[in-house]
């Protein structure tokens, strides 16, 4: 398997968080300013998309910036309200308020607070490791569904009217059918210009865009067009005259008193905790790959920090907080080095809120909708589908099931159905691979009877033997290596004897398949350990497995074993 290469050496000083990170204040201050220029419109837009008052988006971003630098967990990740959770928050608010979002809002922030407490408990139990159980294709499918939901919900806003439906197909139907009746010409024109500008700027590669982020430019153009077209104030942002009046408080008493809401509240807590956790951990892993200092975030510490932030945010009426990919990239491009960039981002947002409130109130809602539509598009664009197909056409099965399930039912069901389809697919592929071994060739009846055993094999420790020979440590895989038994592999790797200097990972012919998620994990493990660790890792006998696609970390199945010809000549058949 090809190995990743490191682009930095160990002798480069790596900036640290905490008091030690303050020495990098010049870099972080500039990055914080750039991030705030992106965070301002995004945070307000996310709040509106979530069905909450615009001020709550800024409250959430400010709380995140003021709290996270003191908790750590990551290095250049900027946290705040998440566009990915906006569809969930909107639907949850309506469900908790029995259709009345104003009533449901106070119940929702109570639920967010409960979810934060659960996140803290899970972090103390080191539960972040369970994120490895989720197949990469299912996580991608969840993000694609979220992107499509974001786009659908903004269709009405960008045309100047509200869409009241909450299910994906109902939202699209209402937006399409109501557009001829309720669309406002000047709002549509402004929204279309801003949307076009957003996509054009997203394609431009220029150094000056690093100093003037596209969302900021779109907002500036939107304000200018809004004043030129003399838009009615109802199509503009409206922050409270006194920002402190934007605070709201969770209604725990009402939530407990109304038993009809208990099941809904539990469902929302589970959904927020699961999606928040998956998206947060996926984001910090992605941001770590962009970190020029190659530092590694602590998933459990990050989960703890998110839990504390969610509690603090919800107590004053803020929304769910998670790491944001867009803002984190801006931070890195702007030269940010530590989490203090997040702190400076919060300080600048506070200044904007108290000094430039009147200017913020001139931002057209359709300009924010254009930014959110672009954000949703980046999550679900055709490139994502092509990438999944490139990894392996079989990956489209759990990916598509997750997307369809999430849009047709909800995100929680979508994830569950996606994982179930992944499990079924693994069992089918394991049966196909087993048929390639002459001594394991079975009849159809025998294959069906072996299904429970093959399901169990998906969850058992794939390592069947260990051996220490001087300073060489050998691990032998004897069962399928899949996402569902990733934790067992991680435990084995954490128990490598301290005297070992060379670790050999042997893939025996009993390994019927290695799925894409595990291939990717193994590739990353070997590359990182060999680049930065004192112990050298090596994969042995990997040729027993045949790649099913051109992608380096695509699914691998057991190849056909060599057989003896009638003339005694050994013939190898590695064709699928």
N, C-alpha and C positions, 0 to 999 in steps of 0.2 A: 504494500500500500504506500502511495506517495506520502511524503512527510512534509509538513509545513516548515517554513524557515523563519527564523527570527531576524528582525531588522534592527535590533538594538542590542547592545552588549550589557553584561551584568555590571560593568564598572561605571555606568552612567548613573548619577544620583537620581533617585526617583522621589519626586515630591510626596510628602506625607500630609495627611489631614491633621486636624487639631491645631494646637498653638504653633507647631513646627511649620505648618502650611502658610502661616501669615507672612512669612518672608517672601512669598510669591505674590504679594498683594497687587503689584502693578499688573501682572498678567491676568489675575483673576478679576480685578476691577474692570479692565477693558472687556473681558469676556462677559462679565455680569451685565454690563451696559448693553452689549449686543444681544444677549439672551433676553433681557427685559424688553427690548424692542420687538422681539418675536413673541415673547410670553404675553405681553399686554393684549394684542388682538386675539391670540389663540385662547387665552384663559377666559376672556369675555365670551368669545364665540362658543366655547365648550359649555360654559354655564347656560347660555341660551339654548344650545342644542340639547342640554339635559333637562330643559324645562324649568330651570332655576333662575332667580334674578341675576342679571349680569354681574353685580358686585360680588357674588359668591365665587365666581371664577378667580377674581383677583385676590379675594380673601384666602382661597385655597393655595394659590401660588405663593403668596406672601408667607403664610404659615409654614409651607414646605421649606422655603428658603431660610427662614429664621430658625427652624428646628433641626433639619437634617445635618447641617455642618457639625453639630455637636454630637451626633449619633454615629456618623460614619456609615460604613458598609460598602460604599463605592467611592470613586475618586472624581470623575468628571461628569457624572450623571446629574442632569437637572430634573428635578421632580416638580410635580404640580398636577392640576386637574388633567384628566386624560380623555382625549377624543374617543378612544376605544371604549370607554365605559359610558359615554353619553347616551347611547340607545338603551342600555340597561337601566340607567338612572331614570330616564324619562318614563319607560314602561313601568318601573317599580314605583315611581311617584304616583302615577295614575292608579295602579293597583292598590297601593296602600291608602289612597284617598278615595277609594270607591269611585274613581272617575274624576274626582276633583283634585287637580294638581296642587292647588294652594293648601288644602288640608293634608295632602299626602307628603308635602315637602317636610314638615316638622317630624313626621313619622320616619321619613327616609333618612334624615340626618341622625335620628336615633339608631336606625339600623346600621348606618355607616360607622357609628361609634362602637356598636357591638362587634361589627366585623373587624374593627381595629383591635379590640381586645383579643379576639380570637387569633388575629395575626401575631400578636405579641406572644400568646401562649404557644402557637405553632413554632415560632422562631426559637423559643426556649426549649422546645422538644426537638429541635434540629430538623424540622419538617420540610425545609427547603429542598432537601435531597430528593423528596418524592416528585419534584417537578421533572426529574429525569424519566419518570414512567410515561410521560405523555409523548407520543410519537411526534416527530417533527412535522409530518404531513397534517396531523390533527391540529397542531398549534397554528400552522400556516392557514389551514382552513378556517379556524376561528377568527383569525385576523382579517381574512378576506371577507367573511360574513359581516364583521364589524364595519369594515370599509364600505360595503354595499349599504348597510343600514344608515351609516352617516350620510352618504350621498342621497339616499332616498328621502331622509328627513329634511334635508336642506333644499329640496326641489321647490317646495312651496315658498320658503323664506326668500330665495333668490328671485322669485317672481312677485313678491309683495303680499302674500297671504299665508295664513296658518293652515297647516295640515293637522287634523285632530286624531287620525288613526294611529295605531301603535304597532300593528303587525306589518311586516315588510310588504307583502302583496297588497294589503289595504292602503298603505301609505302611497305606494306607486300609483295605484288605481285612483285614489282621491286627488293626488297631485295632477295627474294627467287629465282627469275629467273636470276638475275645477279650474284649471288654468284658463280656458277660454272665457270663463265667467268672471273670475276674480283677479286675474293677473293685472298688475299696474304697469303701464307702458314704460314710464321713466325708471321705475325700479328694475324692471327686466333689462332695460338698456344698460343701466349702471352695473347690474350684476353680471351681464354678459361680457362687458368690457373688463371688469375686474377678474372674471374667471379666465378670459383669454390671456390677460396680462400675467396671471398666476402661472398658467401652463407655459407661457413663453419664457418667463423668467426662470422657471424650473428647469428649462432645457439649456439656458445660457450658462456657459462656464467662463466666469470673469472674476478677476481679483476684487473689483470694486463692489461686487455683490456680497463679498464677505463683510464689508463695512456697512452696506445697506441691504439687509436681508429682504428677500422678496415679499414676505408678509407685511413688512413695514411699508414698502413701496406701494403695495396694493391698497393699504389703508390710506396712505396719503393721497393717492389718485382717487380713491373712493370719496374721501372728504371733499376734495376739490369738485368732483362731479356732483356730489350731493348738494353743495352750495350753489353750483351753476344751475342745476335743475330745480333748485328750491324744493327739495323733498319735504314732505310733511313730517313733522317731528315724530310721528308714530312709526316711521320707517327708520328711525335713528336710535342709537344706544341711549338709554336713560339710566344714569346712576343717581342715587339719592343725593339730595343737597348736602346732607351731612353723612359722610361715608360710614360713620359709626352706627347710623341707623340701619345699615345693611346687615347688621348682625341679627341672626335668628337662633333659636335654641331648640334642641331636640325635645320632643314630647314623649318621654318614656312612660309617663303615667297613662296617657291616652292609648298608647300602644299596648300596654299591659291590660288595660281595662276592656278593650275591644277584642274579645276572643276570636272574632271572625277574621282578625288580621294576623293571628299567630302563625298560621301555616304560610301565609304570604310572606311574613317577615322572615321566617326560617328559610324559605326558598331564596329570598333576596340576599340574606346573609351568606348562604352557601354559594350563590352565584357570584356575589361580589368578592368573597374570599378566594374562590377558585380562579376566577378570571383575573382579578387583581394580582394574585400570586403568580400565575402563569405568565401574564404579560410583563410584570415587573422583572421577573427573573430572566425572561427571554430578552428584555431590553438591556439589562445590565451586561449580559453576555455579549450582545451585539456591540454595545458601546466599548466594552473592554477590548474588542478586536480593533477598534479605532484609536485607542489610547496610545499616543506615541511613546509612552514610557512602559507599555506592556504590563501594567499593574493588573492584578486580579481582584475583583470585588468579592466580598464575603456575602453569599446569598442569604444566610440566616440573619446576619446583622442588617442587611438591607430590608429583609422582611420585618424585622423588629422596628427599624426606623419608619417603615411605611405604616406599621400599626400605630405607633405613637403619633405620627402626623395625622392619620385618619381620625384618631380620637380628638386631637387638638383642633383640627379643622371642623369636625362635625359639631363640637361644643359651641362654636361661634357661628354656625350656619354654613360652613364651607362644604365642599364636595370631596369625593374620594380622591386620594393623591397616589400617584404612581410615577415611576421614572418615565420621562418622555424622550423618545428617540430624536425628534426634530430639534428640540431645544438643546439636547446633549451634543448633537453634531455641531450646532452653532457655537457652543461652548468650546469644543475642541478646535474648531476652525479659528475662533477668536483668541486662541492661545491660553485658554483656561487650564489650570494645573491641579487644582484641588476643589473640594466642595465649598470653599469660601466663595467661589464664583456664584454658587446658588444663593449664598447669603447676600452678596452685593446685588444680585438680581432682585431679591426681595426689597432691598433698600431703595433701589431705583423705582420699583413698582409703587412703593409707598409715596415717593416723591411725585410720581405721575398722578397718583390718586388724589393727593391733596393740592397739587399745584396746577395740574393740567386737566382737571375734571371737565371743565367746559369744552376743551378740545376733544376729549374722549367722547363726550356726548354728541359730537358731530359725525361720529363714525356710522356709516349706513349699515344696517343689518344685512343687506344683500352683499356688501363687500366682505363681511365676516363669513357669510354663507359660501362665498366663492373660495375663501381660504380653506374652509372645512371640507368642501367638495374635493378640493385638490388633495387634502390630507387623506380623505377616504379613498380617493383614486390611487394614491401611492400604496395603499394597503391591498387593493384588489385588482390592480391593472393586469392586463393580459400577460405581461412579462412574468408575473408570479405563476400563472398557470403553466406557461411554457417552461419555467424553471422546474416546477414539480414534475412535468412530463419528461424533462431531460434527465432528472435524477432516476426516473424509472416509471414506465407507464402504469405499473401496478400501484404506484403511490397516489395516482389520481383517484383510486377507490376510496380510501379513508379520507382523503382531502375533500372529494366531492360530497361524500356522505356528511361530513362535518358542516360544509357550507350549506347544503340543502336542509339538513336537520336544524341548523341554527336559524335559518331564515323562515322555515316553515313552522317551527315550534318555538324554541328559544335557544340561547347559547348553551345553557347547561345540558339540555337534551342533545344538542348538536355535538358537543364534546363527547358525551357518553356514547352516542351512536357511532361516532367516528372511531372511538377506541374499540368498540365491539366489532366493527367491520375490519379493523386492523388485526384483531385477534383471530377472527375467522380466516382472513387472508393468510396470516402466518401459518395456520394449521393446514390450509389447502396447499400452500407452497412446501411445507414440510413433508406432506404426503407425496407431492411430486418428486421432491428430492430423494425421498426414501425409495421410490420405485427405481431410482438409478443404481441402487446397490443390489446386486443379484440376490444376495442372501436375505435382503429385506423385502423383496418383491412379494406383494400380497394381493389376494383377491379383493374384489369390491367389498364383500362382506367383512373381511378382515380389516380393511382400511377404515370402514365405518366404526367398527368396534374399537379401533385404536385411537379414535378421535379424543376421548377423555384423557388418555395418556399423553397425547400430544399437546392438549391444552395445558395439562399440568406441567409439561416440560417448558412451556413458555415462562413460567414463574419460578422455576427451581434454579438453584445455583448452577451455572453452566461449567464451572471449574470442578473437575472430578479428581484431580491429582496435583500434588505440590511436591517439589523436591529441591533441596538446597545442596549444591555441590560446590564446596569451597565458597567463592564469592559469586557464584552463578545461581540464580533462583529460577526455577522452572515452574510454570503454571500451565496445566493442560486443560483445554476446553473440550468437553465431551457431550454438550447439549447445545441446542440452538441459542445463539447470542442475540437477544432482542431487547427492545426497550423495557419490556415488563420485568426482566431480571437484571436490569442495570444496577440496582442497589446492591445485589449480591456481588457483582463484579467489583463495585466500588469498595465494598467491605474487604474483599480479598486483597485489593491493591493497597489498602490502608494497613494491612498486616504483613507487608513485605519485611523480612528480617533486616535489621539495621546494618548488618555486615554485608548485605548483598550490594554488589556494584553493577551487576548486569542481570536484567530480568528478561527471560525468554517466554513469550506467550505462544504456546503451541496450539495450533488448530488441528485437531484429529479428524479422522473421517467419520466420526460419530456426530460431528457438528453439521446438521443438515442445512442450516441457513444462518446468515447474519443479516439483520435488517439494516435499512439505511441509517436509522438513528444510532445504532450501535457501531456501524462502520464509521460514522462521523465522529463518535465519541472516541473510538480506538485511534483513529487518525490524529485527532487533537491531542489525546493522551501521549502517544508516541512522540509527536512533534514537540510538544511543550516540555516533556520530561527530558528529551535529548538536547533541547536547546538551552534549558535553564536549570535542569536538575542534576544532582550528582550521580544519579543512577541512570544507566543506559538501558533503553527498552528496545526489544526486537521482536517482530512477528515472525513466527516460524511455520512453514508448511501452509502458507496462505493460499498457495496454488491449488489446494484441494477444492477451493471454492471458485465458482465461475461468476463473473460479473454479468448482470442482466441488462446493463446499460453502459453507455460510454462515460457516465459520471464516475468520478473517482471513489465516491462514498456511496454508490448505489447498492441496492440489494445484491447479495451474493448467495448462490445456491450450490450445494454439493455437486461437483462435476461427476460425470460417469467414470467409474473406476476402470483401469486397464483390465483387459481380459485376455486369456490365452487363446490363440488361434489353434485350429485343429493340427496345424503343422508345427505347433510349439512356438510360433512367433507371437510376441506380445504386441497387442494392438490397443492404442488409446483412443477412446471416443469421448471427446470433450464437447461435443455439440449438444445444444439444448434440445 
